Amino acid sequence: MMKAWLFLQTLAFETIGFYILLDKEMTQMHWVGFISSHAIACASFTFLCWILLPKKYKTPVISSVSFLFFFNFFLPLFGMIGTAASLLVALYIPRKQSLITWQECEEAPLPQSPGDLSGTQFGAGALREILLHNDDPERRLLAVSAIRHLPKPQAVPLLQLALKDLSDDVRLLAYASLETIESQINEAISLFKGQFQYREQASKAYEIAQQYWELCYLGIAEGALRKHYLDQAEHYLTLANNISPNASSYLLLGRVMLEQQRPKDALQCLTQAMDGGLRVKQVAPYLAEAAYEAGDYETAKYYISYFPEQKGEKLSQIKEYWA
């Protein structure tokens, strides 16, 4: 009953308003009469539309009512026609609701060669999730095959994770992959050592140390073997610097000493690396770490001030924490 009364009231006042507008020579009083009649029609129509609106569109009340009123007020007649048409379509020709709440997808093949990795959704994170949560051993085996084509710093932690898999096949393939990486590095060490024995060059000593460092940095070596590799890396870096001092050699030597828990020695080497020509920003993270490990927090704070400003990076987060 109220809806019908509101509709008739809207129709009556809008008709009166347009009668005044079209049938008379407009004076100030006529404009006041037209605007008043149109405003009452809009208010009545707004209330009618608000009653018909679905519940979720009724709130917030002020915004909902204001939009309806001003839309109809500033578009005389056309606003009401548009609003009425929209309501009729929405109420009586609603969009069909799909009863299917899921969509079947084809199982994506895992990459099995280095070229397949580009442009695929299977990055290191996705392969890690497969290793941890996929119940199919065949799928985890394919994941390990794909991991072998990732860069070594990403592949080694995932392969070590695969060593804990319940499936023998997955563990064996992961072990074989890790052994292959270690063998390649050891072969490189043997080759560089042979070249160094033939002719003692600082560059060859540096390359040998870098290979030993990679065995430790990748996490392949642990315990006593890791300590031995770090000692070897220090030995060859010292040889390299005795033959020809180099900033890169001092930088790597400083990182090796940091791993050996010798922060004061590391500080000296890293300072020499900076004096040798490296930019402060390149050496600052290691100098800050060495100073922090040595308990010199003021020096650590000084070097942290050189960390980059880009938000989201770990170094910038450390800088923000220390600021």
Disulfide bonds with the S-S distance in Angstrom:
none
